[in-house]
Amino acid sequence: MTLNLKTVYHLNIYKTENMSLNSFVTLGHSGLRVSRLVMGAMTFGEETGFGSDAAQSHQVLSKYMELGGNFIDTANIYTKGHSEKIIGDYFAKEKGKRNRVVIASKFMGNLYAGDPNGGGAGRKAIFDQCHQSLRRLQTDYIDLYWLHAWDRLTPVEETMSALNDLVREGKIRYIGFSDVPAWKAAQTQVMAKANNWAPIIALQLEYSLLERTIEGEHVEMAAELGMGIIPWSPLKSGLLSGKFTKATPMSGVRSYFVGKVTDHQYAIIDEVVKIAKELDTKPAIVALAWVQQKSGVSGTLLGARTLEQLESNVKSMDLKLPESAIKRLDEISKPTLNFPYDFLGNTINLSQAGTTVNGIPSQITPMTPANDAERH
């Protein structure tokens, strides 16, 4: 195998043909080895009405680890704290397994009604939330600690200083940001490096065939600044599972998370279903494989309430989508990006004037002189 070190270090990802759960990648610009499929624990616990009980959750955890997975993601707010406790109870029972996995959790969500400092990203809130998560997880440290979402009311200097202190104390090992604007993540990363603080090694962002707008800024920013991307909701809360169509729409609690489904989104879903039939596989596997094969993606979050769902989703790692299928999916799901990104896509012709650079072709525009006589 020929190893292109420039590509490896620039994108912070080493993609091989082996996409099994026990083939790991380093997360962002760090030495933390993680599985390409992340066990999302938002469904651990029944408090929100669509999760699994503790026994089922433990079965899913066991199977995930048996298949070679080592990356588990939760949050203090998931199922009112029960998700963390379920994970903690599992590893308290399964002695010796804790140090073999990467446990990630998140802070910012407030579990204490009426307490303004019960959540958010201030120093007091971060320390208190971390201690409570450690208690529920029944562990001495959290491997990766995510800011769950940007806290507009707290200076990011305060947030990063507090997180750096937790790293120094050994209570957390690495820092990640979730659901944050690209400019804020970039500002924070530069600040962390300038202060010799622990940096952000990963971003957790919504990314799927139905939500691609992070391609505008986040993807290239993350690659440049050493952050791996962990997409959440790669199936858009199940919309891309193939179970829902315009004739049989999603209903119940999950529909709250996806909102009104547009005709264009249904057209994307129909194309996923069509490709799945052509490849003799399931729509969910096609949708997951598309995300996993995108540049900059270090690992993909998957939620599974049952062993059947887990085993089915893991099969997406075996599917290498044909270039023709990727092209069809890319085209039908092409997002409308904020200025200046769609505009910049058209400037290739202005700068390259009919040449091909780095494999990117261009055309000669009417603004380019056709010959020396036209040029002033």
Protein Blocks (a to p, Z undefined) as FASTA:
>chain_A
ZZdfklmmmnopacdfblcfklccdehjbfbdcdfbdcdfklgojklopaccfklmmmmm
mmmmmnopabdcddfklgghlmmmmmmmmmmmmghklmmpccdddehiacbghiaklgcj
dfklmmmmmmmmmmmnopabdfbacdfbacfkbcfklmmmmmmmmmmnopafbdcdehia
fklmmmmmmmmmmnopacdfbdcddddfklcklmmmmmmmmmmnopacddehklgnolmn
opacfklccehjllmmnopadfklmmmmmmmmmmmmmnopafklmmmmmmmmpghiabdc
dddfbfklmmmmmmmmmpccdfklmmmmmmmmoccdddfklmmmmmmmmmnnopaeehia
cdddfklcfbfklpZZ
